[in-house]
Amino acid sequence: MFLTSSPLLAIFGLGAPELIIIMVILLLLFGGAKLPALAKGLGQSIKEFKNAAKEEPKEEKKSDTPAKPGNN
């Protein structure tokens, strides 16, 4: 039985040859200079998503003063 180090890769059934092909395609599409910036942006967006998922939803602050009855 073949086990991968990442459960996510095991779900998609990706092995080393498939990952190499994907990396070559990305290199051809974006070029060597853009890949680090692309990876950095992807990492920052994942980090921001995880932080947003951990935060508790903030409740809206209710106003202490009641609305005036004549302003409909």
mmCIF file of the N, C-alpha and C atoms, coordinates in Angstrom:
data_MODEL
# 
_entry.id   MODEL 
# 
loop_
_atom_site.group_PDB 
_atom_site.id 
_atom_site.type_symbol 
_atom_site.label_atom_id 
_atom_site.label_alt_id 
_atom_site.label_comp_id 
_atom_site.label_asym_id 
_atom_site.label_entity_id 
_atom_site.label_seq_id 
_atom_site.pdbx_PDB_ins_code 
_atom_site.Cartn_x 
_atom_site.Cartn_y 
_atom_site.Cartn_z 
_atom_site.occupancy 
_atom_site.B_iso_or_equiv 
_atom_site.pdbx_formal_charge 
_atom_site.auth_seq_id 
_atom_site.auth_comp_id 
_atom_site.auth_asym_id 
_atom_site.auth_atom_id 
_atom_site.pdbx_PDB_model_num 
ATOM 1   N N  . MET A 1 1  ? 0.846   -1.180 0.000   1.00 0.00 ? 1  MET A N  1 
ATOM 2   C CA . MET A 1 1  ? 0.000   0.000  0.000   1.00 0.00 ? 1  MET A CA 1 
ATOM 3   C C  . MET A 1 1  ? 0.887   1.236  0.000   1.00 0.00 ? 1  MET A C  1 
ATOM 4   N N  . PHE A 1 2  ? 0.523   2.221  -0.806  1.00 0.00 ? 2  PHE A N  1 
ATOM 5   C CA . PHE A 1 2  ? 1.316   3.439  -0.943  1.00 0.00 ? 2  PHE A CA 1 
ATOM 6   C C  . PHE A 1 2  ? 0.741   4.528  -0.039  1.00 0.00 ? 2  PHE A C  1 
ATOM 7   N N  . LEU A 1 3  ? 1.552   5.032  0.861   1.00 0.00 ? 3  LEU A N  1 
ATOM 8   C CA . LEU A 1 3  ? 1.127   6.105  1.756   1.00 0.00 ? 3  LEU A CA 1 
ATOM 9   C C  . LEU A 1 3  ? 1.872   7.381  1.412   1.00 0.00 ? 3  LEU A C  1 
ATOM 10  N N  . THR A 1 4  ? 1.161   8.492  1.420   1.00 0.00 ? 4  THR A N  1 
ATOM 11  C CA . THR A 1 4  ? 1.813   9.779  1.196   1.00 0.00 ? 4  THR A CA 1 
ATOM 12  C C  . THR A 1 4  ? 1.954   10.495 2.523   1.00 0.00 ? 4  THR A C  1 
ATOM 13  N N  . SER A 1 5  ? 2.816   11.481 2.541   1.00 0.00 ? 5  SER A N  1 
ATOM 14  C CA . SER A 1 5  ? 3.033   12.229 3.776   1.00 0.00 ? 5  SER A CA 1 
ATOM 15  C C  . SER A 1 5  ? 1.886   13.195 4.062   1.00 0.00 ? 5  SER A C  1 
ATOM 16  N N  . SER A 1 6  ? 1.140   13.561 3.033   1.00 0.00 ? 6  SER A N  1 
ATOM 17  C CA . SER A 1 6  ? 0.044   14.499 3.211   1.00 0.00 ? 6  SER A CA 1 
ATOM 18  C C  . SER A 1 6  ? -1.292  13.812 2.940   1.00 0.00 ? 6  SER A C  1 
ATOM 19  N N  . PRO A 1 7  ? -2.232  13.884 3.879   1.00 0.00 ? 7  PRO A N  1 
ATOM 20  C CA . PRO A 1 7  ? -3.541  13.265 3.651   1.00 0.00 ? 7  PRO A CA 1 
ATOM 21  C C  . PRO A 1 7  ? -4.292  13.899 2.483   1.00 0.00 ? 7  PRO A C  1 
ATOM 22  N N  . LEU A 1 8  ? -4.078  15.194 2.257   1.00 0.00 ? 8  LEU A N  1 
ATOM 23  C CA . LEU A 1 8  ? -4.763  15.878 1.159   1.00 0.00 ? 8  LEU A CA 1 
ATOM 24  C C  . LEU A 1 8  ? -4.326  15.307 -0.178  1.00 0.00 ? 8  LEU A C  1 
ATOM 25  N N  . LEU A 1 9  ? -3.036  15.040 -0.316  1.00 0.00 ? 9  LEU A N  1 
ATOM 26  C CA . LEU A 1 9  ? -2.549  14.456 -1.555  1.00 0.00 ? 9  LEU A CA 1 
ATOM 27  C C  . LEU A 1 9  ? -3.061  13.040 -1.731  1.00 0.00 ? 9  LEU A C  1 
ATOM 28  N N  . ALA A 1 10 ? -3.240  12.318 -0.646  1.00 0.00 ? 10 ALA A N  1 
ATOM 29  C CA . ALA A 1 10 ? -3.754  10.964 -0.728  1.00 0.00 ? 10 ALA A CA 1 
ATOM 30  C C  . ALA A 1 10 ? -5.205  10.961 -1.199  1.00 0.00 ? 10 ALA A C  1 
ATOM 31  N N  . ILE A 1 11 ? -5.963  11.978 -0.812  1.00 0.00 ? 11 ILE A N  1 
ATOM 32  C CA . ILE A 1 11 ? -7.364  12.066 -1.230  1.00 0.00 ? 11 ILE A CA 1 
ATOM 33  C C  . ILE A 1 11 ? -7.446  12.246 -2.745  1.00 0.00 ? 11 ILE A C  1 
ATOM 34  N N  . PHE A 1 12 ? -6.591  13.103 -3.295  1.00 0.00 ? 12 PHE A N  1 
ATOM 35  C CA . PHE A 1 12 ? -6.618  13.362 -4.727  1.00 0.00 ? 12 PHE A CA 1 
ATOM 36  C C  . PHE A 1 12 ? -5.840  12.321 -5.521  1.00 0.00 ? 12 PHE A C  1 
ATOM 37  N N  . GLY A 1 13 ? -5.122  11.446 -4.857  1.00 0.00 ? 13 GLY A N  1 
ATOM 38  C CA . GLY A 1 13 ? -4.375  10.408 -5.538  1.00 0.00 ? 13 GLY A CA 1 
ATOM 39  C C  . GLY A 1 13 ? -3.166  10.936 -6.290  1.00 0.00 ? 13 GLY A C  1 
ATOM 40  N N  . LEU A 1 14 ? -2.571  12.029 -5.815  1.00 0.00 ? 14 LEU A N  1 
ATOM 41  C CA . LEU A 1 14 ? -1.423  12.610 -6.493  1.00 0.00 ? 14 LEU A CA 1 
ATOM 42  C C  . LEU A 1 14 ? -0.136  12.002 -5.956  1.00 0.00 ? 14 LEU A C  1 
ATOM 43  N N  . GLY A 1 15 ? 0.712   11.597 -6.871  1.00 0.00 ? 15 GLY A N  1 
ATOM 44  C CA . GLY A 1 15 ? 2.015   11.081 -6.491  1.00 0.00 ? 15 GLY A CA 1 
ATOM 45  C C  . GLY A 1 15 ? 3.102   12.019 -6.984  1.00 0.00 ? 15 GLY A C  1 
ATOM 46  N N  . ALA A 1 16 ? 4.335   11.585 -6.901  1.00 0.00 ? 16 ALA A N  1 
ATOM 47  C CA . ALA A 1 16 ? 5.470   12.416 -7.314  1.00 0.00 ? 16 ALA A CA 1 
ATOM 48  C C  . ALA A 1 16 ? 5.420   12.775 -8.800  1.00 0.00 ? 16 ALA A C  1 
ATOM 49  N N  . PRO A 1 17 ? 5.138   11.837 -9.707  1.00 0.00 ? 17 PRO A N  1 
ATOM 50  C CA . PRO A 1 17 ? 5.103   12.216 -11.130 1.00 0.00 ? 17 PRO A CA 1 
ATOM 51  C C  . PRO A 1 17 ? 4.040   13.270 -11.446 1.00 0.00 ? 17 PRO A C  1 
ATOM 52  N N  . GLU A 1 18 ? 2.887   13.145 -10.827 1.00 0.00 ? 18 GLU A N  1 
ATOM 53  C CA . GLU A 1 18 ? 1.823   14.121 -11.073 1.00 0.00 ? 18 GLU A CA 1 
ATOM 54  C C  . GLU A 1 18 ? 2.204   15.501 -10.552 1.00 0.00 ? 18 GLU A C  1 
ATOM 55  N N  . LEU A 1 19 ? 2.817   15.542 -9.369  1.00 0.00 ? 19 LEU A N  1 
ATOM 56  C CA . LEU A 1 19 ? 3.235   16.831 -8.809  1.00 0.00 ? 19 LEU A CA 1 
ATOM 57  C C  . LEU A 1 19 ? 4.313   17.487 -9.662  1.00 0.00 ? 19 LEU A C  1 
ATOM 58  N N  . ILE A 1 20 ? 5.219   16.696 -10.201 1.00 0.00 ? 20 ILE A N  1 
ATOM 59  C CA . ILE A 1 20 ? 6.270   17.245 -11.069 1.00 0.00 ? 20 ILE A CA 1 
ATOM 60  C C  . ILE A 1 20 ? 5.654   17.828 -12.333 1.00 0.00 ? 20 ILE A C  1 
ATOM 61  N N  . ILE A 1 21 ? 4.687   17.134 -12.915 1.00 0.00 ? 21 ILE A N  1 
ATOM 62  C CA . ILE A 1 21 ? 4.022   17.640 -14.118 1.00 0.00 ? 21 ILE A CA 1 
ATOM 63  C C  . ILE A 1 21 ? 3.288   18.937 -13.816 1.00 0.00 ? 21 ILE A C  1 
ATOM 64  N N  . ILE A 1 22 ? 2.614   19.016 -12.671 1.00 0.00 ? 22 ILE A N  1 
ATOM 65  C CA . ILE A 1 22 ? 1.907   20.237 -12.287 1.00 0.00 ? 22 ILE A CA 1 
ATOM 66  C C  . ILE A 1 22 ? 2.896   21.385 -12.098 1.00 0.00 ? 22 ILE A C  1 
ATOM 67  N N  . MET A 1 23 ? 4.029   21.129 -11.468 1.00 0.00 ? 23 MET A N  1 
ATOM 68  C CA . MET A 1 23 ? 5.036   22.180 -11.264 1.00 0.00 ? 23 MET A CA 1 
ATOM 69  C C  . MET A 1 23 ? 5.625   22.661 -12.586 1.00 0.00 ? 23 MET A C  1 
ATOM 70  N N  . VAL A 1 24 ? 5.852   21.768 -13.537 1.00 0.00 ? 24 VAL A N  1 
ATOM 71  C CA . VAL A 1 24 ? 6.374   22.164 -14.852 1.00 0.00 ? 24 VAL A CA 1 
ATOM 72  C C  . VAL A 1 24 ? 5.362   23.032 -15.578 1.00 0.00 ? 24 VAL A C  1 
ATOM 73  N N  . ILE A 1 25 ? 4.094   22.661 -15.516 1.00 0.00 ? 25 ILE A N  1 
ATOM 74  C CA . ILE A 1 25 ? 3.049   23.459 -16.163 1.00 0.00 ? 25 ILE A CA 1 
ATOM 75  C C  . ILE A 1 25 ? 2.975   24.847 -15.537 1.00 0.00 ? 25 ILE A C  1 
ATOM 76  N N  . LEU A 1 26 ? 3.024   24.919 -14.195 1.00 0.00 ? 26 LEU A N  1 
ATOM 77  C CA . LEU A 1 26 ? 3.006   26.223 -13.524 1.00 0.00 ? 26 LEU A CA 1 
ATOM 78  C C  . LEU A 1 26 ? 4.215   27.060 -13.918 1.00 0.00 ? 26 LEU A C  1 
ATOM 79  N N  . LEU A 1 27 ? 5.372   26.423 -14.026 1.00 0.00 ? 27 LEU A N  1 
ATOM 80  C CA . LEU A 1 27 ? 6.590   27.136 -14.418 1.00 0.00 ? 27 LEU A CA 1 
ATOM 81  C C  . LEU A 1 27 ? 6.458   27.695 -15.827 1.00 0.00 ? 27 LEU A C  1 
ATOM 82  N N  . LEU A 1 28 ? 5.867   26.918 -16.728 1.00 0.00 ? 28 LEU A N  1 
ATOM 83  C CA . LEU A 1 28 ? 5.682   27.387 -18.096 1.00 0.00 ? 28 LEU A CA 1 
ATOM 84  C C  . LEU A 1 28 ? 4.658   28.514 -18.185 1.00 0.00 ? 28 LEU A C  1 
ATOM 85  N N  . LEU A 1 29 ? 3.595   28.417 -17.389 1.00 0.00 ? 29 LEU A N  1 
ATOM 86  C CA . LEU A 1 29 ? 2.545   29.433 -17.448 1.00 0.00 ? 29 LEU A CA 1 
ATOM 87  C C  . LEU A 1 29 ? 2.974   30.764 -16.831 1.00 0.00 ? 29 LEU A C  1 
ATOM 88  N N  . PHE A 1 30 ? 3.604   30.703 -15.660 1.00 0.00 ? 30 PHE A N  1 
ATOM 89  C CA . PHE A 1 30 ? 3.881   31.930 -14.921 1.00 0.00 ? 30 PHE A CA 1 
ATOM 90  C C  . PHE A 1 30 ? 5.328   32.380 -14.999 1.00 0.00 ? 30 PHE A C  1 
ATOM 91  N N  . GLY A 1 31 ? 6.247   31.513 -15.350 1.00 0.00 ? 31 GLY A N  1 
ATOM 92  C CA . GLY A 1 31 ? 7.658   31.878 -15.406 1.00 0.00 ? 31 GLY A CA 1 
ATOM 93  C C  . GLY A 1 31 ? 8.294   31.798 -14.036 1.00 0.00 ? 31 GLY A C  1 
ATOM 94  N N  . GLY A 1 32 ? 9.603   31.704 -14.027 1.00 0.00 ? 32 GLY A N  1 
ATOM 95  C CA . GLY A 1 32 ? 10.348  31.540 -12.786 1.00 0.00 ? 32 GLY A CA 1 
ATOM 96  C C  . GLY A 1 32 ? 10.286  32.739 -11.861 1.00 0.00 ? 32 GLY A C  1 
ATOM 97  N N  . ALA A 1 33 ? 10.162  33.938 -12.423 1.00 0.00 ? 33 ALA A N  1 
ATOM 98  C CA . ALA A 1 33 ? 10.170  35.144 -11.599 1.00 0.00 ? 33 ALA A CA 1 
ATOM 99  C C  . ALA A 1 33 ? 8.851   35.343 -10.854 1.00 0.00 ? 33 ALA A C  1 
ATOM 100 N N  . LYS A 1 34 ? 7.755   34.904 -11.438 1.00 0.00 ? 34 LYS A N  1 
ATOM 101 C CA . LYS A 1 34 ? 6.444   35.141 -10.824 1.00 0.00 ? 34 LYS A CA 1 
ATOM 102 C C  . LYS A 1 34 ? 6.034   34.072 -9.824  1.00 0.00 ? 34 LYS A C  1 
ATOM 103 N N  . LEU A 1 35 ? 6.632   32.886 -9.880  1.00 0.00 ? 35 LEU A N  1 
ATOM 104 C CA . LEU A 1 35 ? 6.214   31.800 -8.988  1.00 0.00 ? 35 LEU A CA 1 
ATOM 105 C C  . LEU A 1 35 ? 6.412   32.124 -7.511  1.00 0.00 ? 35 LEU A C  1 
ATOM 106 N N  . PRO A 1 36 ? 7.537   32.725 -7.081  1.00 0.00 ? 36 PRO A N  1 
ATOM 107 C CA . PRO A 1 36 ? 7.659   33.053 -5.652  1.00 0.00 ? 36 PRO A CA 1 
ATOM 108 C C  . PRO A 1 36 ? 6.601   34.047 -5.174  1.00 0.00 ? 36 PRO A C  1 
ATOM 109 N N  . ALA A 1 37 ? 6.288   35.034 -6.003  1.00 0.00 ? 37 ALA A N  1 
ATOM 110 C CA . ALA A 1 37 ? 5.255   36.005 -5.637  1.00 0.00 ? 37 ALA A CA 1 
ATOM 111 C C  . ALA A 1 37 ? 3.885   35.341 -5.580  1.00 0.00 ? 37 ALA A C  1 
ATOM 112 N N  . LEU A 1 38 ? 3.638   34.419 -6.495  1.00 0.00 ? 38 LEU A N  1 
ATOM 113 C CA . LEU A 1 38 ? 2.374   33.695 -6.501  1.00 0.00 ? 38 LEU A CA 1 
ATOM 114 C C  . LEU A 1 38 ? 2.241   32.819 -5.261  1.00 0.00 ? 38 LEU A C  1 
ATOM 115 N N  . ALA A 1 39 ? 3.315   32.137 -4.895  1.00 0.00 ? 39 ALA A N  1 
ATOM 116 C CA . ALA A 1 39 ? 3.289   31.282 -3.707  1.00 0.00 ? 39 ALA A CA 1 
ATOM 117 C C  . ALA A 1 39 ? 3.130   32.116 -2.438  1.00 0.00 ? 39 ALA A C  1 
ATOM 118 N N  . LYS A 1 40 ? 3.773   33.278 -2.385  1.00 0.00 ? 40 LYS A N  1 
ATOM 119 C CA . LYS A 1 40 ? 3.658   34.150 -1.220  1.00 0.00 ? 40 LYS A CA 1 
ATOM 120 C C  . LYS A 1 40 ? 2.222   34.656 -1.066  1.00 0.00 ? 40 LYS A C  1 
ATOM 121 N N  . GLY A 1 41 ? 1.617   35.069 -2.156  1.00 0.00 ? 41 GLY A N  1 
ATOM 122 C CA . GLY A 1 41 ? 0.233   35.536 -2.113  1.00 0.00 ? 41 GLY A CA 1 
ATOM 123 C C  . GLY A 1 41 ? -0.724  34.433 -1.704  1.00 0.00 ? 41 GLY A C  1 
ATOM 124 N N  . LEU A 1 42 ? -0.480  33.224 -2.190  1.00 0.00 ? 42 LEU A N  1 
ATOM 125 C CA . LEU A 1 42 ? -1.317  32.088 -1.817  1.00 0.00 ? 42 LEU A CA 1 
ATOM 126 C C  . LEU A 1 42 ? -1.172  31.774 -0.333  1.00 0.00 ? 42 LEU A C  1 
ATOM 127 N N  . GLY A 1 43 ? 0.057   31.803 0.168   1.00 0.00 ? 43 GLY A N  1 
ATOM 128 C CA . GLY A 1 43 ? 0.294   31.543 1.587   1.00 0.00 ? 43 GLY A CA 1 
ATOM 129 C C  . GLY A 1 43 ? -0.355  32.592 2.477   1.00 0.00 ? 43 GLY A C  1 
ATOM 130 N N  . GLN A 1 44 ? -0.275  33.859 2.086   1.00 0.00 ? 44 GLN A N  1 
ATOM 131 C CA . GLN A 1 44 ? -0.894  34.926 2.869   1.00 0.00 ? 44 GLN A CA 1 
ATOM 132 C C  . GLN A 1 44 ? -2.413  34.799 2.872   1.00 0.00 ? 44 GLN A C  1 
ATOM 133 N N  . SER A 1 45 ? -2.993  34.425 1.736   1.00 0.00 ? 45 SER A N  1 
ATOM 134 C CA . SER A 1 45 ? -4.447  34.298 1.698   1.00 0.00 ? 45 SER A CA 1 
ATOM 135 C C  . SER A 1 45 ? -4.923  33.112 2.540   1.00 0.00 ? 45 SER A C  1 
ATOM 136 N N  . ILE A 1 46 ? -4.159  32.018 2.553   1.00 0.00 ? 46 ILE A N  1 
ATOM 137 C CA . ILE A 1 46 ? -4.514  30.877 3.399   1.00 0.00 ? 46 ILE A CA 1 
ATOM 138 C C  . ILE A 1 46 ? -4.410  31.258 4.873   1.00 0.00 ? 46 ILE A C  1 
ATOM 139 N N  . LYS A 1 47 ? -3.350  31.988 5.236   1.00 0.00 ? 47 LYS A N  1 
ATOM 140 C CA . LYS A 1 47 ? -3.165  32.428 6.625   1.00 0.00 ? 47 LYS A CA 1 
ATOM 141 C C  . LYS A 1 47 ? -4.305  33.349 7.047   1.00 0.00 ? 47 LYS A C  1 
ATOM 142 N N  . GLU A 1 48 ? -4.686  34.279 6.166   1.00 0.00 ? 48 GLU A N  1 
ATOM 143 C CA . GLU A 1 48 ? -5.770  35.213 6.475   1.00 0.00 ? 48 GLU A CA 1 
ATOM 144 C C  . GLU A 1 48 ? -7.103  34.469 6.629   1.00 0.00 ? 48 GLU A C  1 
ATOM 145 N N  . PHE A 1 49 ? -7.335  33.469 5.785   1.00 0.00 ? 49 PHE A N  1 
ATOM 146 C CA . PHE A 1 49 ? -8.565  32.678 5.878   1.00 0.00 ? 49 PHE A CA 1 
ATOM 147 C C  . PHE A 1 49 ? -8.622  31.907 7.189   1.00 0.00 ? 49 PHE A C  1 
ATOM 148 N N  . LYS A 1 50 ? -7.496  31.318 7.602   1.00 0.00 ? 50 LYS A N  1 
ATOM 149 C CA . LYS A 1 50 ? -7.467  30.571 8.861   1.00 0.00 ? 50 LYS A CA 1 
ATOM 150 C C  . LYS A 1 50 ? -7.705  31.494 10.045  1.00 0.00 ? 50 LYS A C  1 
ATOM 151 N N  . ASN A 1 51 ? -7.119  32.699 10.021  1.00 0.00 ? 51 ASN A N  1 
ATOM 152 C CA . ASN A 1 51 ? -7.331  33.662 11.106  1.00 0.00 ? 51 ASN A CA 1 
ATOM 153 C C  . ASN A 1 51 ? -8.793  34.096 11.167  1.00 0.00 ? 51 ASN A C  1 
ATOM 154 N N  . ALA A 1 52 ? -9.408  34.300 10.019  1.00 0.00 ? 52 ALA A N  1 
ATOM 155 C CA . ALA A 1 52 ? -10.810 34.720 9.993   1.00 0.00 ? 52 ALA A CA 1 
ATOM 156 C C  . ALA A 1 52 ? -11.721 33.595 10.490  1.00 0.00 ? 52 ALA A C  1 
ATOM 157 N N  . ALA A 1 53 ? -11.350 32.361 10.210  1.00 0.00 ? 53 ALA A N  1 
ATOM 158 C CA . ALA A 1 53 ? -12.165 31.231 10.652  1.00 0.00 ? 53 ALA A CA 1 
ATOM 159 C C  . ALA A 1 53 ? -12.073 31.042 12.162  1.00 0.00 ? 53 ALA A C  1 
ATOM 160 N N  . LYS A 1 54 ? -10.940 31.404 12.759  1.00 0.00 ? 54 LYS A N  1 
ATOM 161 C CA . LYS A 1 54 ? -10.759 31.244 14.201  1.00 0.00 ? 54 LYS A CA 1 
ATOM 162 C C  . LYS A 1 54 ? -11.467 32.329 15.002  1.00 0.00 ? 54 LYS A C  1 
ATOM 163 N N  . GLU A 1 55 ? -11.575 33.522 14.426  1.00 0.00 ? 55 GLU A N  1 
ATOM 164 C CA . GLU A 1 55 ? -12.183 34.643 15.147  1.00 0.00 ? 55 GLU A CA 1 
ATOM 165 C C  . GLU A 1 55 ? -13.673 34.397 15.366  1.00 0.00 ? 55 GLU A C  1 
ATOM 166 N N  . GLU A 1 56 ? -14.144 34.852 16.508  1.00 0.00 ? 56 GLU A N  1 
ATOM 167 C CA . GLU A 1 56 ? -15.571 34.765 16.789  1.00 0.00 ? 56 GLU A CA 1 
ATOM 168 C C  . GLU A 1 56 ? -16.275 35.897 16.048  1.00 0.00 ? 56 GLU A C  1 
ATOM 169 N N  . PRO A 1 57 ? -17.463 35.643 15.552  1.00 0.00 ? 57 PRO A N  1 
ATOM 170 C CA . PRO A 1 57 ? -18.178 36.724 14.865  1.00 0.00 ? 57 PRO A CA 1 
ATOM 171 C C  . PRO A 1 57 ? -18.516 37.845 15.842  1.00 0.00 ? 57 PRO A C  1 
ATOM 172 N N  . LYS A 1 58 ? -18.273 39.052 15.407  1.00 0.00 ? 58 LYS A N  1 
ATOM 173 C CA . LYS A 1 58 ? -18.537 40.203 16.265  1.00 0.00 ? 58 LYS A CA 1 
ATOM 174 C C  . LYS A 1 58 ? -20.005 40.596 16.141  1.00 0.00 ? 58 LYS A C  1 
ATOM 175 N N  . GLU A 1 59 ? -20.630 40.800 17.293  1.00 0.00 ? 59 GLU A N  1 
ATOM 176 C CA . GLU A 1 59 ? -22.026 41.206 17.293  1.00 0.00 ? 59 GLU A CA 1 
ATOM 177 C C  . GLU A 1 59 ? -22.114 42.692 16.996  1.00 0.00 ? 59 GLU A C  1 
ATOM 178 N N  . GLU A 1 60 ? -23.196 43.075 16.334  1.00 0.00 ? 60 GLU A N  1 
ATOM 179 C CA . GLU A 1 60 ? -23.400 44.480 16.040  1.00 0.00 ? 60 GLU A CA 1 
ATOM 180 C C  . GLU A 1 60 ? -23.727 45.225 17.328  1.00 0.00 ? 60 GLU A C  1 
ATOM 181 N N  . LYS A 1 61 ? -23.135 46.383 17.469  1.00 0.00 ? 61 LYS A N  1 
ATOM 182 C CA . LYS A 1 61 ? -23.360 47.183 18.658  1.00 0.00 ? 61 LYS A CA 1 
ATOM 183 C C  . LYS A 1 61 ? -24.714 47.886 18.526  1.00 0.00 ? 61 LYS A C  1 
ATOM 184 N N  . LYS A 1 62 ? -25.564 47.662 19.522  1.00 0.00 ? 62 LYS A N  1 
ATOM 185 C CA . LYS A 1 62 ? -26.886 48.280 19.496  1.00 0.00 ? 62 LYS A CA 1 
ATOM 186 C C  . LYS A 1 62 ? -26.795 49.683 20.084  1.00 0.00 ? 62 LYS A C  1 
ATOM 187 N N  . SER A 1 63 ? -27.564 50.546 19.520  1.00 0.00 ? 63 SER A N  1 
ATOM 188 C CA . SER A 1 63 ? -27.591 51.929 19.969  1.00 0.00 ? 63 SER A CA 1 
ATOM 189 C C  . SER A 1 63 ? -28.353 52.033 21.292  1.00 0.00 ? 63 SER A C  1 
ATOM 190 N N  . ASP A 1 64 ? -27.838 52.856 22.224  1.00 0.00 ? 64 ASP A N  1 
ATOM 191 C CA . ASP A 1 64 ? -28.500 53.043 23.515  1.00 0.00 ? 64 ASP A CA 1 
ATOM 192 C C  . ASP A 1 64 ? -29.665 54.023 23.420  1.00 0.00 ? 64 ASP A C  1 
ATOM 193 N N  . THR A 1 65 ? -29.624 54.888 22.445  1.00 0.00 ? 65 THR A N  1 
ATOM 194 C CA . THR A 1 65 ? -30.691 55.896 22.322  1.00 0.00 ? 65 THR A CA 1 
ATOM 195 C C  . THR A 1 65 ? -31.777 55.374 21.384  1.00 0.00 ? 65 THR A C  1 
ATOM 196 N N  . PRO A 1 66 ? -33.032 55.447 21.810  1.00 0.00 ? 66 PRO A N  1 
ATOM 197 C CA . PRO A 1 66 ? -34.122 54.975 20.954  1.00 0.00 ? 66 PRO A CA 1 
ATOM 198 C C  . PRO A 1 66 ? -34.333 55.929 19.782  1.00 0.00 ? 66 PRO A C  1 
ATOM 199 N N  . ALA A 1 67 ? -34.875 55.401 18.717  1.00 0.00 ? 67 ALA A N  1 
ATOM 200 C CA . ALA A 1 67 ? -35.149 56.233 17.532  1.00 0.00 ? 67 ALA A CA 1 
ATOM 201 C C  . ALA A 1 67 ? -36.297 57.168 17.830  1.00 0.00 ? 67 ALA A C  1 
ATOM 202 N N  . LYS A 1 68 ? -36.256 58.348 17.232  1.00 0.00 ? 68 LYS A N  1 
ATOM 203 C CA . LYS A 1 68 ? -37.340 59.311 17.413  1.00 0.00 ? 68 LYS A CA 1 
ATOM 204 C C  . LYS A 1 68 ? -38.564 58.852 16.652  1.00 0.00 ? 68 LYS A C  1 
ATOM 205 N N  . PRO A 1 69 ? -39.766 58.954 17.273  1.00 0.00 ? 69 PRO A N  1 
ATOM 206 C CA . PRO A 1 69 ? -40.972 58.428 16.622  1.00 0.00 ? 69 PRO A CA 1 
ATOM 207 C C  . PRO A 1 69 ? -41.372 59.206 15.377  1.00 0.00 ? 69 PRO A C  1 
ATOM 208 N N  . GLY A 1 70 ? -41.012 60.449 15.218  1.00 0.00 ? 70 GLY A N  1 
ATOM 209 C CA . GLY A 1 70 ? -41.475 61.264 14.097  1.00 0.00 ? 70 GLY A CA 1 
ATOM 210 C C  . GLY A 1 70 ? -40.565 61.193 12.873  1.00 0.00 ? 70 GLY A C  1 
ATOM 211 N N  . ASN A 1 71 ? -39.541 60.320 12.857  1.00 0.00 ? 71 ASN A N  1 
ATOM 212 C CA . ASN A 1 71 ? -38.593 60.286 11.744  1.00 0.00 ? 71 ASN A CA 1 
ATOM 213 C C  . ASN A 1 71 ? -38.822 59.081 10.823  1.00 0.00 ? 71 ASN A C  1 
ATOM 214 N N  . ASN A 1 72 ? -40.037 58.754 10.494  1.00 0.00 ? 72 ASN A N  1 
ATOM 215 C CA . ASN A 1 72 ? -40.301 57.619 9.611   1.00 0.00 ? 72 ASN A CA 1 
ATOM 216 C C  . ASN A 1 72 ? -40.229 58.042 8.234   1.00 0.00 ? 72 ASN A C  1 
# 
